[in-house]
Amino acid sequence: MIIYGCTLSCCAVQHSIRSHTHYTSFLNKQAHVESSISRILPFCLQITSPPSSECDIVYENVCKVQTERKIQVSNQRSIKCKVDIPQPKAECEVLRYSMTVETKNMPLLVQSKATLRENICRVGIQIRSNLGNQGDINDLSINIPIPNTLQESTVKITRGADTGSWDECKRMVTWKIGTLPHGQSVLVSVEAEISHTMAQLILADDDAKSKFNEKIHCPVLVRCSSSSDTLTDFTLSASPWMEDPSNLSLQQAQSYRLLHRVPTRK
């Protein structure tokens, strides 16, 4: 699931459902289906999603829609599909969907600020797991690209040095946090000197500092996954197809990528 967050209330969501097979059948990210037999048998995939005007679903050849009906109470649609993978494959895409979601309850709350003191620019980020989440946040990582207005040779991780790293070639600071328990928060920060050109401009022009504050861009890219929290009403369930003697179990997981712009303060 990819979240391109222009604001924290409106997100464009894209997701693909994939099958992984090794004497088992897997639906990656959203579903994980295990089979007790060594050959691939077709199975039923039951989907509940918003109406077609709000959610666009593209099915691959291995996934055939059998029935589709409207749920009157919730204005959603119930779709029954038959998934039939002819030969075991390492990975096989079953379907993908895209939709726009408006929500007030993001799984992550992001607070960030960049400040300029003399010739040092400091960027601080606090990530908090939403108290409304059902479980923990997993596989959490934070990435900050360092703009050209800052000197790459002076980059220093000031908070989270044990989980952070600086890639000078990519001009990227990355923190690999791992698990963030429900309701907990993590604080990381980085600092660097402004470029010599920018420093000279600030000395020569009193307005240059305010212009620097307006032009500095430090987008924060946050990635994480969750086994119990999601952004959408798109749900899946799996079951044996007709009388096929397969034993299926379903495990759900969602992954997120949130892009957040850092506000700059004097």
N, C-alpha and C positions, 0 to 999 in steps of 0.2 A: 504494500500500500504506500503510495507516494502522496505526501501532503505539500502542496505548494501554497503556503499560507500568506496571502496578501494581508489578511487580518486574522485575528484569532477566532472569528465567528463564522467565517466562510472559507471552506476548503474544497479544492478540486481533488477528488479521490480517484486513483487508478489502481486496479488490482488484477492479478492473473492467478488462475488456479491451475496447478501443475500436478502431474502424476509422476511419482518416482517408484521404480519397481526393482526389487531384488528378492524374489520369492515372496514378495509382498507388494501391495499397491499403496502408493502414498499420494496424498493431495497436499502439496506444499503450502505453507503460510496459513491458509484459511482452513484447510482440512488435512488430516493425516489418517489414511485408511489402511488398516492392516488386514491381510487375508491369511487364513490358516492353510491354504493349499499352494502348491508350487506353480501351477499354471494360472494364467490370468482369466478370470471369469468376469462377465459384465456385471455391473452393479448399478443401483438406482441412486441418483443424486437429486435430492429434494431441495429446491431453492425458494426462499421467501425474499422478495425484493420490492422496492418502490415501483410505481408504474413506469412503463416504458418511456414516458415523457421526461422522467427524472433520472432514469438509470438505463444506460445503453449496454446490452450484453451481446458479446460476439462469441459464438460457439465454434469450436474446432470440429473436424470431421468425426472424431471419436465420441463426441457428445451430441446426442440426438434428442430434441425436445419431443416428449410424448404427449403431455397435456399442459395446458396453461389456463388458469382461471383467476378471476378477480376476487379478492377477499373484501367483502362489502364493509365490514366493520372498520378495518384499518386502512382501506383504500390501497392495499398492497396487492401483489400478485403472487400466486403459488405456481411454481413451475416444476414439473417432474421430468427428469432427463434419464436416458439410458447411456451409460458410459461403457464403451466396448473397445478395449485396446487390443488389436489383433496379436501383436507380438510384444513380449516384455521389452521395455525401453528404459534406459537410464533416466530419462526425463521426457515427459510428454505433456504439452499444454492442453488443458481440457476446455477452458473458457477464460475470458477476460471481461472486465466491466469497468465503466467509468461513470461518475456521477458527481454532482455538487452537493455539499453538505453544509448546512448552517447549524452550528452548535455553540452552546455557552459552556460546555463542559469538555474542554480539551484534556486528554490524558496527562499532558505535561503543562506546567505553568512556567513561562520563561520570563525572567527579568534580567535586563542587561543595561549597561551604561558605559560610555566611553568619556574619559575626562582628559583634559590637557593641562598639565602643570609645568610651566617653563617649557622645556623641550622634550618632556616625557609624556607620551600618550598611554593611558592605562585603560584596559578594557576588562570589565568584570561581568560574569554571567552567573546567575543563580537559577538552577533547575529544580522544580518541586513536583513531586508526584501528587496529582490531584487527590484530595481527600475523598472525592466521590468515586474513585477507582475501586474496582472489586479486588484487585490483587497488586502484586509488585510490578515494577517496570524492569525489563531485562534487556541485555545487550545494549545498554545506553552508551552512546558516544557523542562527543561534542567537537565540532570542527569550526575553526575561525581562519579564513584566508586573510593574510596580512597585506594591506594595500601598499602601493608604491610610494605613498607619502610617508611611510615609516621605513627606517633602515633595518634591513633583514639581519645585519650582523649584530644588532643590539637587542634582538628579541629575547625576552626573559620570561619564563613561566613563574609567576609569583605565588599562585595558589594551585594546588593539585599537581605539584611537580612529580609525585610518585606515580601518577596515572597519565601524565601529559608528555607529549613529545613535539619537537619542532623540526619540520622538514623544510630546509632552506631552499631546496630545488623547487618544491611545489609552493613555497611561501605559505605553508599551512601548519597551524597548531592544532593538535588532536589530543583529546582526553578520552581514554577508554575506561569508563566508569564501571561497566558491568551491571550489577543489580542495584536498583534504587528501591528500597522498601516502601510500602504503601504509606503515603503521607509524609515521607522524609524528603530532604532537600540536599543539594550539593552545590558548593560554591567554588568556581575556578576563576582565574584571572591571568592576564598576560600584559606586559608592557614593552615599549620600544621607543627609541628616540625618533623624533621626526627627521625627515631628510634635510640635508644641508641647504638645499634650495628653499624648502619651506621655512627653515629657521631664519634664513636671510630675508625672506619676504616679510616674516612677522616682525623682525627688527626694523625694517624699512617702512612698514605700513601698519598703523594701529588696527586697521580693518582686516588685515590679513589673517589674524587669529580667528576672528569670527567666520571668515570665509573658509578657513581650514575646518572648523567645526561643522560647517554646513556640507562640505564636500567629502569628508572622511566616510568611507563605507567599510564596515566590518560586519558582513552578514554572518549570522550564527546558524550553522546547520546541525540539527539534532536528529539522531537516529536512535530508535529503540524498538522493542517488541513487547508483546503482552499476550498471555494465554487466556485472559479473561475480560479485557476491555477493548472496545472498538469504537469507531466513529460513526458507523452506519447501521442501518437496519437490515443490511444484506446478511442473511444467515443460510447455512448449509446443513444438511444431514445426509447420511449415507446408509443404505440398507441393501441386502441381497436383491438381485433382480429375479423376480418371479420365484421359481423353485430351485434356483441354483444354490447348491449346498456350500455357500461361502460364509465365513464367520468374520464380520466386519466390526471394527471399533473406530470411533471418531474422536480425534483430538483437534481442538481449534486453537489457532494462534494468529495474532495480527501484528504487523510491523508498521512503523510510522517513520516518516521523514518530514521534519518541520523546518522551514526556512524562516528565520526571524531577523529583522533588521535592528541593529544596535543604535539607539538614540545617543547623540553626543551632547555632553554638557560642558560648560566652561568651568 
